Amino acid sequence: MDDYKDLFAEPTPDVVTTAAAAPAVAVVDPFAAENFTQSDNTTRSIEDLTIELRTPNDEEFVRVSTDPRHSLTAPLLVVSREDGYGKSFHLLTPMMRGWVKNQPSLQKFCKDMKLFLFVNQDGEFGLWPIRDSYDNWSVSDLQVVETAKKTWTRRYNAGKVRKGHTSTSITTEIEWPDKPMFGADGILAQVFGEAFVIASTDNATIKRLLR
């Protein structure tokens, strides 16, 4: 026990005097205005913004790019997400598109999709997938896309078709990314990355569907 006596011993007068003479530590106000200056903010480049593969929801107004580099038709494998909520889209390479089309149990998952770059009123970008088909939903969605190329448009359902509600009151300035769909730095690479590209039969999603 003698080894622990110093931990509980009363301080000597010299120690007390020294501690009392120490300068007080300044209290820093965490809410002071100088803590929130704008000078350290870095400017985000349009090329660095996130682009998500998704359909615009019924509450947002969007514009669709008229740049021919910002739309294409691509083969996608469309399956349910593993958590059960929504769909998961995987880009198929040409070889894998042909292979999937030849698998009777996989054919229905392979969809040729038209992809359109869009932006909403809050400046959030997305890649809008529409099935390359002549069904009512696809044809009417394409009509909404054409409207959104001209003016701000909100997509909504009317029976078994889509309609577009337009607005002239939105004044958001649009700066479209100066990049094409293709290439290592293109929009497709940014949206899908390596995780959502199926280039071989060794892909985890393909294995899950065939097990």
Residue frames as a rotation matrix with the C-alpha (Angstrom) as fourth column:
MET 1
0.562 0.827 0.000 0.00
0.827 -0.562 0.000 0.00
0.000 0.000 -1.000 0.00
ASP 2
0.164 -0.550 -0.819 2.94
0.381 -0.730 0.567 2.37
-0.910 -0.405 0.090 0.57
ASP 3
-0.695 -0.489 0.527 3.37
0.645 -0.102 0.757 2.60
-0.317 0.866 0.387 -3.21
TYR 4
-0.155 0.744 0.650 0.00
0.793 -0.299 0.532 4.43
0.590 0.598 -0.543 -3.55
LYS 5
0.048 0.181 -0.982 0.35
0.887 -0.460 -0.042 6.94
-0.459 -0.869 -0.183 -0.70
ASP 6
-0.808 -0.469 -0.357 1.53
0.285 -0.841 0.460 9.73
-0.515 0.270 0.813 -3.02
LEU 7
-0.683 0.599 0.417 -1.75
0.476 -0.068 0.877 9.57
0.554 0.798 -0.238 -5.00
PHE 8
0.367 0.920 -0.139 -3.82
0.652 -0.147 0.744 10.59
0.663 -0.364 -0.654 -2.02
ALA 9
-0.280 -0.559 -0.780 -1.35
0.945 -0.306 -0.120 12.76
-0.171 -0.771 0.614 -0.08
GLU 10
0.760 0.494 -0.423 -2.20
0.471 -0.866 -0.166 16.39
-0.448 -0.073 -0.891 0.63
PRO 11
0.512 -0.598 0.617 -0.20
0.556 -0.317 -0.768 18.80
0.655 0.736 0.170 -1.62
THR 12
-0.201 -0.681 -0.704 2.69
0.962 -0.273 -0.010 20.63
-0.186 -0.679 0.710 0.00
PRO 13
0.414 0.358 -0.837 2.47
0.333 -0.915 -0.227 24.42
-0.847 -0.185 -0.498 0.43
ASP 14
-0.540 -0.690 -0.482 4.97
-0.225 -0.433 0.873 24.93
-0.811 0.580 0.079 -2.41
VAL 15
-0.821 0.274 0.502 2.78
0.565 0.519 0.641 22.95
-0.085 0.810 -0.581 -4.83
VAL 16
0.206 0.960 -0.191 -0.34
0.919 -0.257 -0.300 24.90
-0.337 -0.113 -0.935 -3.83
THR 17
0.159 -0.214 -0.964 1.43
0.032 -0.975 0.222 28.23
-0.987 -0.066 -0.149 -4.31
THR 18
-0.838 -0.540 -0.073 2.66
-0.080 -0.011 0.997 27.23
-0.539 0.842 -0.034 -7.76
ALA 19
-0.552 0.702 0.450 -0.79
0.834 0.460 0.306 26.05
0.008 0.544 -0.839 -8.88
ALA 20
0.359 0.729 -0.584 -2.45
0.721 -0.613 -0.323 29.23
-0.593 -0.305 -0.745 -7.65
ALA 21
-0.076 -0.485 -0.871 0.00
-0.166 -0.856 0.490 31.32
-0.983 0.182 -0.016 -9.62
ALA 22
-0.690 -0.181 0.701 -0.71
0.578 0.446 0.684 29.55
-0.436 0.877 -0.203 -12.96
PRO 23
-0.837 0.379 -0.396 -2.46
-0.499 -0.825 0.265 31.77
-0.226 0.419 0.879 -15.53
ALA 24
-0.039 0.920 0.390 -6.14
-0.213 0.374 -0.903 31.09
-0.976 -0.118 0.181 -16.22
VAL 25
-0.779 -0.160 0.606 -6.96
0.484 0.461 0.744 29.23
-0.399 0.873 -0.282 -19.44
ALA 26
-0.730 0.514 -0.450 -9.02
-0.619 -0.777 0.117 31.32
-0.290 0.364 0.885 -21.85
VAL 27
-0.228 0.759 0.610 -12.53
0.218 0.650 -0.728 30.00
-0.949 -0.033 -0.314 -22.47
VAL 28
-0.981 -0.126 -0.149 -13.22
-0.124 -0.187 0.974 29.50
-0.151 0.974 0.168 -26.19
ASP 29
-0.126 0.989 -0.076 -16.76
-0.534 -0.132 -0.835 30.23
-0.836 -0.065 0.545 -27.38
PRO 30
-0.652 -0.158 0.741 -17.70
0.384 0.774 0.503 27.40
-0.654 0.613 -0.444 -29.79
PHE 31
0.260 0.857 0.446 -20.47
0.905 -0.054 -0.423 29.58
-0.338 0.513 -0.789 -31.21
ALA 32
-0.038 -0.360 -0.932 -18.35
0.074 -0.931 0.357 32.64
-0.997 -0.055 0.062 -31.97
ALA 33
0.831 0.457 -0.317 -18.85
-0.221 -0.252 -0.942 34.17
-0.511 0.853 -0.108 -35.42
GLU 34
0.168 -0.854 -0.493 -15.17
-0.972 -0.226 0.060 33.86
-0.162 0.469 -0.868 -36.33
ASN 35
-0.449 -0.308 0.839 -15.48
-0.307 0.935 0.179 30.07
-0.839 -0.177 -0.515 -36.11
PHE 36
0.167 0.662 0.731 -17.79
0.579 0.534 -0.616 30.08
-0.798 0.526 -0.294 -39.12
THR 37
-0.053 -0.265 -0.963 -15.99
-0.546 -0.799 0.250 32.22
-0.836 0.539 -0.102 -41.68
GLN 38
0.859 0.478 0.183 -16.49
-0.078 0.475 -0.877 31.37
-0.506 0.739 0.445 -45.33
SER 39
0.416 -0.743 -0.524 -12.89
-0.896 -0.434 -0.095 31.89
-0.157 0.509 -0.846 -46.36
ASP 40
-0.515 -0.680 0.522 -11.95
-0.609 0.718 0.337 28.21
-0.604 -0.144 -0.784 -45.89
ASN 41
0.425 0.753 0.502 -14.72
-0.099 0.590 -0.802 26.88
-0.900 0.292 0.325 -48.12
THR 42
-0.761 -0.643 0.084 -13.55
-0.029 0.164 0.986 25.26
-0.648 0.748 -0.143 -51.35
THR 43
-0.090 0.726 -0.682 -15.52
-0.902 -0.350 -0.254 25.75
-0.423 0.592 0.686 -54.52
ARG 44
-0.050 0.141 0.989 -17.10
0.106 0.985 -0.135 22.55
-0.993 0.098 -0.064 -55.83
SER 45
-0.802 -0.239 -0.548 -16.57
-0.518 -0.180 0.836 21.83
-0.298 0.954 0.020 -59.49
ILE 46
0.262 0.930 -0.258 -19.53
-0.936 0.180 -0.304 20.76
-0.236 0.321 0.917 -61.59
GLU 47
0.047 -0.327 -0.944 -17.38
-0.621 0.730 -0.283 17.81
0.782 0.600 -0.169 -62.64
ASP 48
-0.876 -0.478 -0.072 -17.21
-0.219 0.525 -0.823 16.56
0.431 -0.705 -0.564 -59.03
LEU 49
-0.295 0.840 0.456 -20.94
-0.949 -0.203 -0.240 16.51
-0.108 -0.504 0.857 -58.29
THR 50
-0.750 0.100 0.654 -22.67
-0.071 0.971 -0.229 13.23
-0.658 -0.218 -0.721 -57.52
ILE 51
-0.365 0.664 -0.653 -24.88
-0.903 -0.081 0.422 11.78
0.227 0.744 0.629 -60.24
GLU 52
-0.582 0.238 0.777 -27.35
-0.350 0.790 -0.504 9.08
-0.733 -0.566 -0.377 -59.21
LEU 53
-0.880 0.395 -0.264 -29.23
-0.077 0.430 0.900 6.59
0.469 0.812 -0.348 -61.37
ARG 54
-0.686 0.696 -0.212 -32.85
0.456 0.186 -0.870 7.23
-0.566 -0.694 -0.445 -60.44
THR 55
-0.266 0.718 0.643 -36.26
0.785 -0.225 0.577 8.32
0.559 0.658 -0.504 -61.66
PRO 56
-0.838 0.010 0.546 -37.34
-0.222 -0.920 -0.323 11.85
0.499 -0.392 0.773 -60.61
ASN 57
-0.724 0.620 -0.303 -39.92
0.639 0.437 -0.633 11.69
-0.260 -0.652 -0.713 -57.86
ASP 58
-0.019 0.868 0.497 -43.39
0.939 -0.155 0.306 13.19
0.343 0.472 -0.812 -58.17
GLU 59
0.709 0.345 -0.615 -42.54
0.623 -0.716 0.316 16.28
-0.332 -0.607 -0.722 -56.13
GLU 60
-0.098 -0.846 -0.524 -39.43
0.263 -0.530 0.806 17.62
-0.960 -0.059 0.275 -57.88
PHE 61
0.912 0.267 -0.311 -39.17
-0.182 -0.415 -0.891 19.76
-0.367 0.869 -0.330 -60.98
VAL 62
0.082 -0.906 0.415 -36.44
0.403 0.411 0.818 18.75
-0.911 0.100 0.399 -63.40
ARG 63
0.574 -0.054 -0.817 -34.75
-0.745 -0.448 -0.494 19.79
-0.340 0.892 -0.297 -66.61
VAL 64
0.624 -0.354 0.697 -33.26
0.419 0.904 0.084 17.25
-0.659 0.239 0.713 -69.03
SER 65
-0.221 -0.825 -0.520 -30.06
-0.189 -0.487 0.853 18.01
-0.957 0.286 -0.048 -70.92
THR 66
0.863 0.475 -0.175 -30.36
-0.221 0.043 -0.974 18.55
-0.455 0.879 0.142 -74.67
ASP 67
-0.039 -0.950 -0.309 -26.65
-0.951 -0.060 0.304 17.79
-0.307 0.305 -0.901 -75.17
PRO 68
0.629 0.318 -0.709 -26.49
-0.616 0.760 -0.207 14.67
0.473 0.567 0.674 -77.40
ARG 69
-0.405 -0.853 -0.330 -23.59
-0.344 0.476 -0.809 13.45
0.847 -0.214 -0.486 -75.25
HIS 70
-0.781 0.089 0.618 -25.93
-0.623 -0.060 -0.780 13.19
-0.032 -0.994 0.103 -72.25
SER 71
0.312 0.872 0.376 -28.30
-0.767 0.465 -0.442 10.43
-0.561 -0.151 0.814 -73.43
LEU 72
-0.612 -0.460 -0.644 -27.96
-0.746 0.605 0.277 6.90
0.262 0.650 -0.713 -74.73
THR 73
0.674 0.734 -0.082 -29.52
-0.680 0.660 0.318 3.43
0.288 -0.158 0.944 -74.71
ALA 74
-0.461 -0.881 0.105 -27.74
-0.820 0.377 -0.431 0.84
0.340 -0.284 -0.896 -72.55
PRO 75
0.172 0.476 -0.863 -28.33
-0.048 0.879 0.475 -2.80
0.984 -0.040 0.174 -71.54
LEU 76
-0.408 -0.239 0.881 -29.01
-0.849 -0.257 -0.462 -3.09
0.337 -0.936 -0.098 -67.81
LEU 77
-0.494 0.284 -0.822 -29.64
0.417 0.907 0.063 -6.01
0.763 -0.311 -0.566 -65.51
VAL 78
-0.364 0.483 0.796 -32.55
-0.694 -0.711 0.114 -4.89
0.622 -0.511 0.594 -63.31
VAL 79
-0.283 0.208 -0.936 -33.12
0.476 0.878 0.052 -6.88
0.833 -0.431 -0.348 -60.11
SER 80
0.811 0.569 0.133 -34.62
0.113 -0.377 0.919 -6.30
0.573 -0.731 -0.370 -56.69
ARG 81
-0.031 -0.811 0.585 -32.27
-0.704 -0.398 -0.589 -4.86
0.710 -0.429 -0.558 -54.10
GLU 82
-0.510 -0.266 -0.818 -31.08
0.223 0.878 -0.424 -7.30
0.831 -0.399 -0.388 -51.47
ASP 83
-0.983 0.180 -0.045 -32.82
-0.006 -0.274 -0.962 -5.28
-0.186 -0.945 0.270 -48.74
GLY 84
-0.440 0.863 0.249 -36.10
0.862 0.483 -0.152 -5.67
-0.251 0.148 -0.957 -50.64
TYR 85
0.348 0.558 -0.753 -36.64
0.346 -0.823 -0.450 -1.95
-0.871 -0.104 -0.479 -51.25
GLY 86
0.518 -0.068 -0.853 -36.60
-0.631 -0.704 -0.327 -0.78
-0.578 0.707 -0.408 -54.86
LYS 87
0.972 -0.156 0.175 -34.56
0.234 0.662 -0.712 -1.95
-0.004 0.733 0.680 -57.82
SER 88
0.221 -0.964 -0.150 -30.84
-0.095 -0.174 0.980 -2.37
-0.971 -0.202 -0.131 -58.39
PHE 89
0.973 0.117 -0.197 -29.42
-0.187 -0.092 -0.978 -1.51
-0.132 0.989 -0.068 -61.84
HIS 90
0.159 -0.945 0.286 -26.26
0.096 0.303 0.948 -3.12
-0.983 -0.123 0.139 -63.22
LEU 91
0.425 -0.095 -0.900 -24.62
-0.831 -0.436 -0.346 -2.11
-0.360 0.895 -0.264 -66.48
LEU 92
0.625 -0.152 0.766 -23.97
0.234 0.972 0.002 -5.09
-0.745 0.178 0.643 -68.78
THR 93
-0.437 -0.764 -0.475 -21.01
-0.461 -0.263 0.847 -5.24
-0.772 0.590 -0.237 -71.13
PRO 94
0.038 0.470 -0.882 -21.90
-0.999 0.051 -0.016 -6.25
0.037 0.881 0.472 -74.72
MET 95
-0.657 -0.341 -0.672 -20.59
-0.376 0.921 -0.100 -9.78
0.653 0.187 -0.734 -74.15
MET 96
-0.959 0.283 -0.013 -22.62
0.140 0.435 -0.890 -10.21
-0.246 -0.855 -0.457 -70.97
ARG 97
-0.265 0.902 -0.341 -25.75
-0.790 -0.406 -0.460 -8.79
-0.554 0.148 0.820 -72.58
GLY 98
-0.082 0.188 -0.979 -25.58
-0.843 0.510 0.169 -11.54
0.531 0.839 0.117 -75.20
TRP 99
-0.842 -0.304 -0.447 -24.87
-0.046 0.864 -0.501 -14.19
0.538 -0.401 -0.741 -72.58
VAL 100
-0.809 0.581 0.095 -27.74
-0.180 -0.091 -0.979 -13.10
-0.560 -0.809 0.178 -70.31
LYS 101
-0.114 0.798 -0.592 -30.16
-0.961 -0.239 -0.137 -13.00
-0.250 0.554 0.794 -73.27
ASN 102
-0.194 -0.042 -0.980 -29.31
-0.599 0.796 0.084 -16.65
0.777 0.604 -0.179 -73.94
GLN 103
-0.979 -0.092 -0.179 -30.12
0.091 0.593 -0.800 -17.75
0.180 -0.800 -0.572 -70.37
PRO 104
-0.290 0.957 0.027 -33.87
0.390 0.093 0.916 -18.55
0.874 0.276 -0.400 -70.16
SER 105
0.295 0.443 -0.847 -34.03
0.936 0.045 0.349 -17.81
0.193 -0.896 -0.401 -66.43
LEU 106
-0.356 -0.543 -0.761 -32.20
0.680 -0.709 0.188 -14.48
-0.641 -0.450 0.621 -66.76
GLN 107
-0.559 0.071 0.826 -33.79
0.762 -0.348 0.546 -12.99
0.326 0.935 0.140 -69.89
LYS 108
0.451 0.877 0.166 -36.48
0.727 -0.468 0.503 -11.08
0.518 -0.106 -0.848 -68.03
PHE 109
0.514 -0.309 -0.800 -33.88
0.635 -0.490 0.597 -9.21
-0.576 -0.815 -0.056 -65.95
CYS 110
-0.607 -0.780 0.156 -32.09
0.651 -0.375 0.660 -7.78
-0.456 0.502 0.735 -69.00
LYS 111
0.569 0.814 -0.120 -33.63
0.650 -0.534 -0.541 -4.46
-0.504 0.230 -0.832 -70.04
ASP 112
-0.429 -0.582 0.690 -32.55
0.841 -0.537 0.070 -2.04
0.330 0.611 0.720 -72.73
MET 113
0.374 0.525 -0.765 -32.91
0.821 -0.571 0.010 1.33
-0.432 -0.631 -0.644 -71.02
LYS 114
0.251 -0.242 0.937 -32.76
0.516 -0.786 -0.341 4.87
0.819 0.569 -0.073 -72.35
LEU 115
0.081 -0.337 -0.938 -30.71
0.967 -0.202 0.156 7.04
-0.243 -0.920 0.309 -69.97
PHE 116
0.367 0.122 0.922 -31.11
0.478 -0.875 -0.074 10.82
0.798 0.468 -0.379 -69.76
LEU 117
-0.649 -0.611 -0.453 -29.08
0.730 -0.333 -0.597 13.26
0.214 -0.718 0.662 -67.67
PHE 118
0.346 0.795 0.499 -31.33
0.444 -0.607 0.659 15.55
0.826 -0.006 -0.563 -65.62
VAL 119
-0.857 -0.505 -0.103 -31.06
0.342 -0.409 -0.846 18.08
0.385 -0.760 0.523 -62.82
ASN 120
0.131 0.943 -0.307 -33.70
0.948 -0.028 0.317 19.13
0.290 -0.333 -0.897 -60.29
GLN 121
0.664 0.260 0.701 -34.50
0.204 -0.965 0.165 22.58
0.719 0.034 -0.694 -58.90
ASP 122
0.935 -0.348 0.068 -32.02
-0.145 -0.200 0.969 22.05
-0.324 -0.916 -0.237 -56.05
GLY 123
0.355 -0.845 -0.399 -29.10
-0.930 -0.276 -0.244 21.42
0.096 0.458 -0.884 -58.40
GLU 124
-0.104 -0.340 0.935 -29.00
-0.481 0.840 0.252 17.64
-0.870 -0.424 -0.251 -57.81
PHE 125
-0.271 -0.100 -0.957 -28.11
-0.959 0.115 0.259 15.57
0.084 0.988 -0.127 -60.88
GLY 126
0.016 0.286 0.958 -29.46
-0.333 0.905 -0.265 12.19
-0.943 -0.315 0.109 -61.88
LEU 127
-0.871 -0.186 -0.454 -29.48
-0.491 0.325 0.808 9.72
-0.003 0.927 -0.375 -64.73
TRP 128
-0.086 0.977 0.194 -33.10
-0.800 0.048 -0.598 8.96
-0.594 -0.206 0.778 -65.60
PRO 129
-0.948 -0.266 0.172 -33.68
-0.134 0.829 0.543 5.35
-0.288 0.492 -0.822 -66.78
ILE 130
0.078 0.979 -0.189 -36.66
-0.794 -0.053 -0.605 4.66
-0.602 0.198 0.773 -69.06
ARG 131
-0.149 -0.114 0.982 -37.30
0.206 0.968 0.144 1.26
-0.967 0.224 -0.121 -70.56
ASP 132
-0.722 -0.154 -0.675 -36.79
-0.605 -0.334 0.723 1.18
-0.337 0.930 0.148 -74.33
SER 133
-0.744 0.581 0.329 -40.28
0.582 0.806 -0.108 -0.11
-0.328 0.111 -0.938 -74.97
TYR 134
-0.796 0.523 0.305 -43.59
-0.075 -0.586 0.807 0.89
0.601 0.619 0.506 -76.54
ASP 135
-0.251 0.728 -0.638 -45.71
0.928 0.368 0.054 0.34
0.274 -0.579 -0.768 -73.44
ASN 136
0.596 0.645 0.478 -47.81
0.513 -0.764 0.391 3.22
0.618 0.012 -0.786 -72.12
TRP 137
0.823 -0.297 -0.484 -45.52
0.370 -0.366 0.854 4.00
-0.431 -0.882 -0.192 -69.18
SER 138
-0.148 -0.981 0.126 -42.36
0.740 -0.025 0.672 4.19
-0.656 0.193 0.730 -71.28
VAL 139
-0.243 0.104 0.965 -43.86
0.872 -0.412 0.264 6.18
0.425 0.905 0.009 -74.15
SER 140
0.752 0.592 0.292 -45.48
0.400 -0.760 0.512 8.72
0.525 -0.268 -0.808 -71.82
ASP 141
0.598 -0.637 -0.486 -42.28
0.478 -0.204 0.854 9.02
-0.643 -0.744 0.182 -69.75
LEU 142
-0.393 -0.757 0.522 -40.37
0.879 -0.144 0.454 9.85
-0.269 0.637 0.722 -72.94
GLN 143
0.186 0.539 0.822 -42.93
0.674 -0.678 0.292 12.57
0.714 0.500 -0.490 -73.67
VAL 144
0.949 0.099 -0.299 -42.27
0.303 -0.549 0.779 14.05
-0.087 -0.830 -0.551 -70.22
VAL 145
0.075 -0.995 -0.064 -38.53
0.727 0.010 0.687 13.97
-0.683 -0.098 0.724 -70.98
GLU 146
-0.325 -0.170 0.930 -39.09
0.885 -0.402 0.236 15.96
0.334 0.900 0.281 -74.17
THR 147
0.689 0.615 0.383 -41.09
0.394 -0.762 0.514 18.54
0.609 -0.203 -0.767 -72.22
ALA 148
0.825 -0.402 -0.398 -38.37
0.344 -0.203 0.917 18.75
-0.449 -0.893 -0.029 -69.56
LYS 149
-0.156 -0.882 0.445 -35.81
0.968 -0.048 0.244 19.55
-0.194 0.469 0.862 -72.26
LYS 150
-0.197 0.184 0.963 -37.67
0.568 -0.779 0.265 22.84
0.799 0.600 0.049 -72.81
THR 151
-0.006 0.279 0.960 -38.93
-0.583 -0.781 0.223 23.89
0.813 -0.558 0.168 -69.37
TRP 152
-0.856 -0.271 0.441 -39.00
-0.515 0.368 -0.774 22.87
0.047 -0.889 -0.455 -65.71
THR 153
-0.012 0.837 -0.547 -41.34
-0.626 0.420 0.657 19.89
0.780 0.350 0.519 -65.44
ARG 154
-0.532 -0.029 0.846 -42.75
-0.764 0.447 -0.465 17.78
-0.365 -0.894 -0.260 -62.63
ARG 155
-0.701 0.183 -0.690 -43.69
-0.345 0.759 0.552 14.20
0.625 0.625 -0.469 -63.50
TYR 156
-0.518 0.564 0.643 -46.95
-0.680 0.185 -0.709 12.69
-0.519 -0.805 0.288 -62.24
ASN 157
-0.918 0.245 0.311 -49.28
0.341 0.889 0.306 9.75
-0.201 0.387 -0.900 -62.95
ALA 158
-0.376 0.872 -0.313 -52.56
-0.834 -0.466 -0.296 10.19
-0.404 0.149 0.903 -64.81
GLY 159
0.780 0.618 -0.096 -54.29
-0.614 0.726 -0.310 6.84
-0.122 0.300 0.946 -65.08
LYS 160
0.711 -0.516 0.477 -51.85
0.422 0.856 0.298 4.46
-0.563 -0.010 0.827 -66.78
VAL 161
0.415 -0.615 0.670 -49.61
0.688 -0.270 -0.674 7.14
0.595 0.741 0.311 -68.28
ARG 162
-0.255 -0.558 -0.790 -47.20
0.860 -0.504 0.078 9.83
-0.441 -0.660 0.608 -67.12
LYS 163
0.689 0.412 0.596 -47.92
0.617 -0.765 -0.184 13.51
0.381 0.494 -0.782 -67.50
GLY 164
-0.451 -0.883 -0.132 -45.77
0.857 -0.387 -0.339 16.58
0.248 -0.266 0.931 -67.05
HIS 165
0.762 0.587 -0.273 -46.74
0.643 -0.733 0.221 19.63
-0.070 -0.344 -0.936 -64.99
THR 166
-0.059 -0.838 0.542 -44.62
0.812 -0.356 -0.462 22.58
0.580 0.413 0.702 -66.13
SER 167
0.602 0.162 -0.782 -43.49
0.663 -0.647 0.376 25.70
-0.445 -0.745 -0.497 -64.30
THR 168
0.357 -0.474 0.805 -42.12
0.576 -0.566 -0.589 29.04
0.735 0.675 0.071 -65.44
SER 169
0.901 0.083 0.426 -41.42
-0.240 -0.722 0.649 30.36
0.362 -0.687 -0.631 -61.94
ILE 170
0.721 -0.693 -0.014 -38.16
0.462 0.466 0.754 28.45
-0.516 -0.550 0.656 -61.31
THR 171
0.915 -0.392 -0.099 -35.11
-0.377 -0.740 -0.557 30.59
0.145 0.546 -0.825 -62.03
THR 172
0.555 -0.736 0.388 -32.35
-0.032 0.447 0.894 28.13
-0.831 -0.509 0.224 -61.09
GLU 173
0.378 -0.533 -0.757 -29.35
-0.923 -0.278 -0.265 28.49
-0.069 0.799 -0.597 -63.38
ILE 174
0.910 -0.026 0.415 -28.18
0.025 1.000 0.009 25.21
-0.415 0.002 0.910 -64.92
GLU 175
0.113 -0.910 -0.399 -24.55
-0.987 -0.148 0.057 24.30
-0.111 0.388 -0.915 -65.54
TRP 176
0.957 0.284 -0.063 -24.34
-0.291 0.938 -0.186 20.90
0.007 0.197 0.980 -67.21
PRO 177
0.339 -0.874 0.348 -21.23
-0.037 0.357 0.933 18.73
-0.940 -0.329 0.089 -66.77
ASP 178
0.480 -0.271 -0.835 -18.90
-0.868 -0.283 -0.407 19.13
-0.126 0.920 -0.371 -69.75
LYS 179
-0.665 -0.649 0.368 -18.35
-0.587 0.760 0.280 15.40
-0.462 -0.030 -0.886 -70.15
PRO 180
-0.260 0.554 -0.791 -19.78
-0.758 0.390 0.522 12.57
0.598 0.735 0.319 -72.27
MET 181
0.767 0.569 0.297 -21.35
-0.639 0.634 0.435 9.33
0.059 -0.524 0.850 -71.14
PHE 182
0.886 -0.376 -0.272 -18.37
0.265 0.892 -0.367 7.25
0.380 0.253 0.890 -72.25
GLY 183
0.119 -0.965 0.232 -14.77
-0.138 -0.248 -0.959 6.90
0.983 0.082 -0.163 -71.10
ALA 184
-0.313 -0.365 -0.877 -13.00
0.739 0.486 -0.467 6.36
0.597 -0.794 0.118 -67.80
ASP 185
-0.929 -0.032 -0.369 -14.02
0.272 -0.735 -0.622 9.86
-0.251 -0.678 0.691 -66.65
GLY 186
-0.715 0.687 0.128 -17.47
-0.129 -0.310 0.942 9.77
0.687 0.657 0.311 -68.26
ILE 187
-0.218 0.748 0.627 -20.90
-0.942 -0.330 0.067 9.87
0.257 -0.576 0.776 -66.68
LEU 188
0.621 0.463 -0.632 -21.47
-0.348 0.886 0.307 6.11
0.702 0.029 0.711 -66.91
ALA 189
-0.183 -0.787 -0.590 -18.25
0.405 0.486 -0.774 5.43
0.896 -0.380 0.230 -65.00
GLN 190
-0.815 -0.111 0.569 -19.25
-0.378 -0.642 -0.667 7.98
0.439 -0.759 0.481 -62.37
VAL 191
0.074 0.958 0.277 -22.76
-0.951 -0.015 0.308 6.54
0.299 -0.287 0.910 -61.94
PHE 192
0.825 0.332 -0.458 -22.04
-0.284 0.943 0.173 2.80
0.489 -0.013 0.872 -62.02
GLY 193
0.167 -0.851 0.498 -18.40
-0.960 -0.027 0.277 2.55
-0.222 -0.525 -0.822 -60.99
GLU 194
-0.659 -0.475 -0.583 -16.92
-0.599 0.801 0.024 -0.95
0.455 0.364 -0.812 -60.89
ALA 195
-0.837 0.298 0.460 -19.41
-0.262 0.519 -0.814 -2.23
-0.481 -0.801 -0.356 -58.32
PHE 196
0.115 0.985 0.129 -22.41
-0.137 0.144 -0.980 -2.06
-0.984 0.095 0.152 -60.66
VAL 197
0.118 -0.138 -0.983 -20.86
-0.993 -0.018 -0.117 -3.25
-0.001 0.990 -0.139 -63.92
ILE 198
0.504 0.083 0.860 -21.30
-0.206 0.978 0.027 -6.88
-0.839 -0.191 0.510 -64.92
ALA 199
0.211 -0.567 -0.796 -18.44
-0.971 -0.215 -0.105 -7.97
-0.112 0.795 -0.596 -67.16
SER 200
-0.688 -0.455 -0.565 -18.27
-0.518 0.853 -0.056 -11.72
0.508 0.254 -0.823 -66.48
THR 201
0.258 0.797 -0.547 -20.28
-0.143 0.591 0.794 -14.69
0.955 -0.127 0.267 -65.26
ASP 202
-0.384 -0.497 -0.778 -18.27
0.709 0.380 -0.594 -14.52
0.591 -0.780 0.207 -62.05
ASN 203
-0.595 0.207 0.777 -20.28
-0.353 -0.936 -0.020 -11.48
0.722 -0.286 0.630 -60.94
ALA 204
-0.986 0.152 0.067 -21.93
-0.010 0.348 -0.937 -11.84
-0.165 -0.925 -0.342 -57.52
THR 205
-0.265 0.948 -0.176 -25.40
-0.751 -0.317 -0.579 -10.83
-0.605 -0.022 0.796 -58.77
ILE 206
0.011 0.208 -0.978 -25.27
-0.860 0.501 0.096 -13.36
0.510 0.840 0.184 -61.61
LYS 207
-0.802 -0.368 -0.470 -24.19
-0.099 0.859 -0.503 -16.06
0.589 -0.357 -0.725 -59.16
ARG 208
-0.822 0.530 0.211 -27.05
-0.283 -0.057 -0.957 -15.19
-0.495 -0.846 0.197 -56.83
LEU 209
0.028 0.886 -0.463 -29.61
-0.938 -0.136 -0.319 -15.53
-0.345 0.443 0.827 -59.61
LEU 210
0.128 -0.057 -0.990 -28.21
-0.720 0.682 -0.133 -18.88
0.682 0.729 0.046 -60.80
ARG 211
-0.749 -0.551 0.369 -27.49
-0.648 0.492 -0.582 -20.64
0.139 -0.675 -0.725 -57.52
